[in-house]
Amino acid sequence: MKTEHVVKDRYANAAKAPEAALCCPVDYDKKLLEAIPQEVIEKDYGCGDPSKYVREGETVLDLGSGTGKICFIASQVVGPAGRVIGVDMTDDMLEVARRNAPVVAENIGHANVEFRKGRIQDLALDLEVLDAELKKRPITDATSFLAADDLAEELRVTRPLVATDSVDVVVSNCVLNLVEPGAKPQLFREIFRVLKKGGRAVISDIVADEDVPDHLQRDPELWSGCISGALTEEGFLRAFADAGFYGIEVLTFDTQPWRTVEGIEFRSMTVQAFKGKQGPCFERNQAVIYRGPFKEVLDDDGHRMERGVRYAVCDKTFSLYKKTPYTAFFEFIDPLDGIPMESANPYDCARTTRRHPKETKGQDYRATAQTISPCCDGGSSC
Ligand SMILES: C[S@@+](CC[C@H](N)C(=O)[O-])C[C@H]1O[C@@H](n2cnc3c(N)ncnc32)[C@H](O)[C@@H]1O
């Protein structure tokens, strides 16, 4: 049986009655749970809490939203100015989430959550829209089968489930592992697509400390139980990098495994990754110094920098480093005479070169001055 059908069946049942084997203890903010009906809380199949990292006013997308708990928590954090979209492929999960949304809205005083049906590895295709269209033109033969394929392609463009560049933060709680191996690269590309430039993904999931052997991957119980579809710790981080993310960081890592199978430890990890390193590079004579504590660092664009050395960076890298998650690690040096963006020349970001201080100050700079006022009062010796 196809992995996806096994997963759908298991979660359809878990939407009807709580399944203890799927629950992993998570320390949610109790105050934020008060507004959420017990039915939703009981059918909690998460392994972390990515909602801790969303902010007021943001547009949040929750992948594999289940009965809606993370969406309902995020709804309170983003407030009335923000919005939350949950995506799930299982009708019974969507039914519970949609039925409870007005209850939560009533309790918190605003309604900003909606649930959409789709597969998280194909966030462009709205399965309910496709369903409605196929009722008008059912598949009866090979020709209508092929036409349905064309229709799906057209809907992805004309009526996408989640539009490109539309989301501030993509969250997910214990779902990515459930997607079949062949679709995982596309899943990460889809997360990247829907995020706005400067947006981020915060994903809690189960990871394995060793490669999961084939016989465990073929076990439907272990797969649908969020175990054997887990990527390794390293593979999980690499998947973000391969999709074009930068600033990838482990936010939480459970020291205790959730489960151990044949000596392989499966535990929860939360990872944050940013979209926005793509784009043209321009020379504006800016420099950065990596502050340490490591002897050197390597960023997701291949810049390798030694601690304490002044490096030339393009305007894009300079701006990226000034933001989370990099800013605390660097000193920033602007040129004495700034180069306006309109007259900046293209910069070759493929190389990392030192920036001589004369480049920032100007070749003719010969000043002798005391720019900082004396540190001691009373004209003493310092
Ligand atoms: C382990 S549960 C987690 C539910 C929820 N995030 C929570 O914290 O309780 C996995 C959920 O992801 C959904 N799911 C699994 N694979 C999916 C896919 N490929 N596309 C969309 N939803 C999926 C399931 O229907 C189920 O609701």
The ligand as an SDF file (V2000), in Angstrom:
LIG
                    3D

 27 29  0  0  0  0  0  0  0  0999 V2000
    1.5470   13.5750   13.4470 C   0  0  0  0  0  0  0  0  0  0  0  0
    0.1390   14.4550   12.9250 S   0  0  0  0  0  0  0  0  0  0  0  0
    0.5260   16.0990   13.4900 C   0  0  0  0  0  0  0  0  0  0  0  0
   -0.6840   16.9670   13.5730 C   0  0  0  0  0  0  0  0  0  0  0  0
   -0.4490   18.3560   14.1600 C   0  0  0  0  0  0  0  0  0  0  0  0
    0.6410   19.0460   13.5010 N   0  0  0  0  0  0  0  0  0  0  0  0
   -0.2250   18.3220   15.6630 C   0  0  0  0  0  0  0  0  0  0  0  0
    0.7250   18.9530   16.1230 O   0  0  0  0  0  0  0  0  0  0  0  0
   -1.0180   17.6840   16.3660 O   0  0  0  0  0  0  0  0  0  0  0  0
    0.3510   14.5280   11.1890 C   0  0  0  0  0  0  0  0  0  0  0  0
   -0.7130   15.3050   10.4160 C   0  0  0  0  0  0  0  0  0  0  0  0
   -0.2000   15.5980    9.1270 O   0  0  0  0  0  0  0  0  0  0  0  0
   -1.1360   15.2320    8.1330 C   0  0  0  0  0  0  0  0  0  0  0  0
   -0.3400   14.8480    6.9660 N   0  0  0  0  0  0  0  0  0  0  0  0
    0.5280   13.8170    6.8640 C   0  0  0  0  0  0  0  0  0  0  0  0
    1.1140   13.8120    5.6510 N   0  0  0  0  0  0  0  0  0  0  0  0
    0.5940   14.8640    4.9710 C   0  0  0  0  0  0  0  0  0  0  0  0
    0.7900   15.3850    3.6610 C   0  0  0  0  0  0  0  0  0  0  0  0
    1.6350   14.8210    2.8210 N   0  0  0  0  0  0  0  0  0  0  0  0
    0.0830   16.4820    3.2950 N   0  0  0  0  0  0  0  0  0  0  0  0
   -0.7890   17.0720    4.1490 C   0  0  0  0  0  0  0  0  0  0  0  0
   -1.0260   16.6120    5.3970 N   0  0  0  0  0  0  0  0  0  0  0  0
   -0.3410   15.5270    5.8050 C   0  0  0  0  0  0  0  0  0  0  0  0
   -1.9650   14.1460    8.7440 C   0  0  0  0  0  0  0  0  0  0  0  0
   -3.2390   14.0910    8.1550 O   0  0  0  0  0  0  0  0  0  0  0  0
   -2.0260   14.5690   10.2010 C   0  0  0  0  0  0  0  0  0  0  0  0
   -3.0770   15.4260   10.4600 O   0  0  0  0  0  0  0  0  0  0  0  0
  1  2  1  0
  2  3  1  0
  2 10  1  0
  3  4  1  0
  4  5  1  0
  5  6  1  0
  5  7  1  0
  7  8  2  0
  7  9  1  0
 10 11  1  0
 11 12  1  0
 11 26  1  0
 12 13  1  0
 13 14  1  0
 13 24  1  0
 14 15  1  0
 14 23  1  0
 15 16  2  0
 16 17  1  0
 17 18  1  0
 17 23  2  0
 18 19  1  0
 18 20  2  0
 20 21  1  0
 21 22  2  0
 22 23  1  0
 24 25  1  0
 24 26  1  0
 26 27  1  0
M  CHG  2   2   1   9  -1
M  END
$$$$
